[in-house]
């Protein structure tokens, strides 16, 4: 997500912490059952999900808050050039083609 509108708030951080707890509990459960290595496919999937979310948590400082994203949008709109140049003479007949120079 290279989007500037993405937000990493406290609720998302709480979901990450819960995801890590679920992973830890599952590892302990599989270990108690003697199936730790047999659960490798499940653990790989869970670790992949956790890894992805941990990455997002690590780079969360680069995410915009909704307010920052809105400010960025306003600035970008203001910086766009107007398609009408003030140097263009006003034309009473805009449907006519301009002579080529």
C-alpha positions in Angstrom: 0.0 0.0 0.0 1.8 3.0 -1.2 -1.3 5.0 -0.7 -1.1 8.1 1.5 -4.6 7.6 2.9 -3.6 4.5 4.9 -3.9 4.9 8.6 -2.2 2.7 11.3 -4.3 3.5 14.4 -4.4 2.0 17.9 -7.2 -0.4 16.9 -4.9 -1.9 14.2 -2.0 -2.2 16.7 -4.3 -4.0 19.1 -5.3 -6.4 16.4 -1.6 -7.1 15.7 -0.9 -7.8 19.3 -3.9 -10.3 19.4 -2.6 -11.9 16.1 0.8 -12.5 17.8 -0.8 -13.9 20.9 -2.9 -16.3 18.8 0.2 -17.4 17.0 2.1 -18.0 20.2 -0.8 -19.9 21.7 -1.1 -22.1 18.6 2.7 -22.9 18.7 2.4 -23.9 22.4 -0.7 -26.0 21.7 0.9 -27.9 18.9 4.0 -28.4 21.0 1.9 -29.8 23.9 0.2 -32.2 21.4 3.6 -33.3 20.0 2.6 -31.9 16.6 4.8 -28.8 16.4 6.5 -29.8 13.1 3.4 -31.4 11.7 1.6 -28.0 12.0 4.2 -26.3 9.8 1.8 -25.4 6.9 -0.6 -23.8 9.4 2.2 -22.0 11.2 3.7 -20.7 8.0 0.4 -19.2 7.0 -0.1 -17.6 10.4 3.5 -16.4 10.5 3.1 -14.9 7.1 0.0 -13.0 8.2 1.9 -11.8 11.3 5.0 -10.9 9.3 3.0 -8.7 6.9 1.2 -6.9 9.7 4.5 -6.5 11.7 6.0 -4.8 8.6 3.1 -2.4 8.4 3.5 -1.7 12.1 7.2 -1.0 11.7 6.6 1.5 8.9 3.5 3.1 10.4 5.3 6.4 10.9 5.1 6.8 7.1 1.3 6.5 7.0 -0.8 9.5 6.9 -3.6 10.3 9.3 -6.9 11.2 7.5 -6.2 14.9 8.3 -2.7 14.7 6.7 -4.1 12.9 3.7 -6.8 15.6 3.2 -4.2 18.4 3.6 -2.0 16.6 1.0 -4.9 16.4 -1.4 -5.7 20.1 -1.0 -2.0 21.1 -1.7 -1.7 18.8 -4.7 -4.9 20.2 -6.2 -3.7 23.8 -5.6 -0.3 23.0 -7.3 -1.9 21.6 -10.4 -1.7 24.0 -13.3 -4.8 25.6 -14.7 -5.4 24.3 -18.2 -6.2 27.9 -19.3 -3.1 30.0 -19.6 -3.5 33.7 -18.7 -1.4 34.5 -21.7 -4.0 33.1 -24.1 -6.0 35.8 -25.7 -9.7 35.6 -25.0 -11.5 34.1 -28.0 -15.0 35.1 -28.7 -15.3 32.1 -31.0 -13.8 29.2 -29.1 -15.1 26.6 -31.6 -12.8 28.0 -34.3 -9.4 26.6 -34.7 -6.4 28.8 -34.1 -4.2 29.5 -37.0 -1.0 27.5 -36.9 2.2 29.5 -36.5 
